[in-house]
Amino acid sequence: MRTLRSLAFLVLGLLLGAGLMLARDRLAWPALTLPPLLTPGATAEAQAPGATPTATSPPRTPTTGSPAGLLEIEAVINRVYEQVAPAVVLITAEGRSPGAQPERGAGSGIIIDREGHILTNNHVVEGARTIRVTLFDGTRTAATVIGRDPANDLALLKVNLPPEKLRVAELGDSDQLRVGQLAIAIGNPFGQRWTVTVGIVSALGRSRPGETGRSILNMIQTDAAINPGN
């Protein structure tokens, strides 16, 4: 089994905060072809001098092979969600500080193999006495922490479930990313389960201070909405 350290390098390009990012070309999706401003036969309307030209809107024509009524980019996002969301889990953690009320937190994680290993952020489960995982199909089970990498804010959990219950996420290769590619985040922001948001890869090679004070390197910046619990 890979060490937690090696897993950090594999998925640092996939986890941003507690969000899940996926590179479009890693899953061999079709190239995106967006409608042009002017479709064949369409003409710009006459404008007064100095006015901004306008064009007739392109028809909303679904791409061949896409679900009815969806544009190609919408079909791509829909396919990614259907493929990846079952590998995303909701993590709820409960701990207790001495003399204080129970503390509860929630976050997201990804199933990385059929042995029941789940990757999440260390801050999601740090200090927790009990951890429960909810799968996409509603199955709830206990989880244990079997490894941590606080410097990179990563933790590895283990659940005991039959392999057929687990949908595994395909990890991408962050070395192949390019600025401007589609970025899709799937998670549980503010407890809103299996939410999907979309943006682009805004920059590569970013760094930010981690929980230990050490900088986390080679992070991916995105404008996809990522909120606590996501």
N, C-alpha and C positions, 0 to 999 in steps of 0.2 A: 504494500500500500504506500502511496506517496506520503511523504512527510508533510506536516502542516506548513513548513517553510516553503516547500516546492509548490504546494497548492496556492500559497499567497501569490507567487509569480504567475500562476496560471489564471487566477481569477481577479487579480487587482484591476485588470482592464474591464472586468464585468461588474464589479461592485463599486458604487460611488455613493459614499455615505452608507445608507442601507438599501440602496436601490440596485436594481438589476438592469444592466445595459447589454445590448446585443448588437454585434456588428452585422449589417445587412448582408454583406457578401459571404460571411462565414457559412451561412446556411444555404448558400447557392440559390438564392431567390432570383427571379428574373430581373433584368435591368428595368429601372423605372423610366417610363416615357410619359411625361406630362403633356397635356394638351397645349398647343401653341396659342399665343394671344389671338391670332387671326387664323381661323380654320379655312380650308380651301373654299373659295367662293364668297367668303365674308369680306366686307369692305368697311373701312373706317368711315364714320359719319363725318359730314362736312362740319367744319368748325370755323368760328370767327377767328380773325388774325390774333395770334398770341394765346389762343385757348389750347388746353391740353387735349390731344386727340384721344378719342375713345374708340373701342371696337365692339362689335357684336360678341356676346358671350358664346364660347364654344358649347356645343351640346353636351349634355351629361351622358355620354355613351359608355356603358360598361365594357371592360376589356374582355376579349374572347377567353372563355374558361374561368372568368371571375364570377363570384356569386352575383345573382341578378341585382342590378342597381348600384353596384360598387365600381368606382373608378379603380384603376390599377394600383395606385398608391394605397387606397383604402383596403383593397383586397390583400395586399402585402401585409399591412398591419394586422388585419384580421387573421391571416394565416399564422403569423408569428404568435399572436395571442393564443390561438387554439393549440399551437404546438408547444409553447413554452409555459403558459400559465399553470398547467397541471404539475410542473416541476417546481413551482414556487409554493412555499409554505408560509403559514402564519405562525409566528412564535410568540407565546405568552410566557413571561417569566415573573416569578414572585419571590421576593426576598423580604427580610425584616432587619432593620437596624436595631441595635440594642435599645430597648425602652420605647420603640417607635411603633407606629401602626404598620401593617404589612404594606409593602411597596410593590406595585404591579407595573409592568412595562410590556410593550409589544413591538415586534419588528418582523422582518421578512428573512427568508433563507431560501437556498436552492438545494435540491436533491442532486447529488453528484455521482451516486452509484446505487446499484440495487442491493447493496449490503446495508443501506439505511444511513449513510453518512450525509449530513446536511451542513452546508457552509453558510455562515452568517457573520455578522459583525460582533466583535468581542463586547462592545458596549451594550449590546442587546441582552446578553446573558450574564454579564459581570455581576457578581454578588448574589445571583439568584440561588434560592434553595430548591425551588421546584421549577421545572421547565416543561411546557406542553406544546406540542406541535399539532396544527390542524392542516390536513391535506386539502387539496382542491375539491375532492369528493365529499368533504365533511368529516372524514375520519379523524379522530383525536387520539393522541397517544402521548405517553411520557417520553422525554428525551434526556440524555445525559451529555455533559461536556466531556469530550475525550482529548481535546487539545486546544491550545490557545496560542495566538501570536499577537500580544497586545501592541507591539510596536507597529504592526500593520493593521491593527483593529480587526483581526480575524479570529473566528472561533469555529471549531469543528464539533458538531453534535452527532449523536447516534440514536436512532430509533430502532425498535425491534418489530418489524412488520414483514409480511411475506413479500418477496421480490415483485410479485405481480401487482402489488398495491402501489408500487413506486414508479413514477415517471421521472426519468433522469434527464437533466439539462445537458445539452451539448456545449462544452466550454469552447469559447472562441479563441482566436489568436490575435492578441492586441497589437502584435507587430505588423499586422496587415491592415490596420485601421488607417483611414485617411480623413483629414478634416473635411467636414461637409457631408459625411455619410449620415444616413438615417440612424437615429438612436431611439430605442424604445425601452421604457422603464415599466416594469410590472412589479407590483407589491401591494402593501397594505397601509397606505398613508392614513394616519389618524384613525386606524381601525376600519377603514373602508376597504373591504377585502377585494383582492385581485383587481386592482385599479391599473389601467394602462394609460401612460402619457407618452407623448412623442415629441422629439426635437431632432437636433443634429449633433454630431460630434463637433463641438465648438473649438477645441484645442486639445493637443496631446502633450504629454510630458510635464504636466502640472505637479506641484507639490504643495502639501499643507501640513501643519503640525498635527501629530497624532496624540493619543491620550497620554503617552509616555513622555511627551516633549520632543521626541524624535520625529523628523519630517517623514511623511509617507510620500514616496517618490513615484514618478511615472503614472500619475493619475490621469483620467480622462475627464475633460470638462464638457458638459452638455447643457443645453438650455431646456431639456425635457424637465418638466416639473417633478421634483423629488422632495418629499416632505417627511417629517418624523414618522417612523413606522413603515416607510416605503422601502 
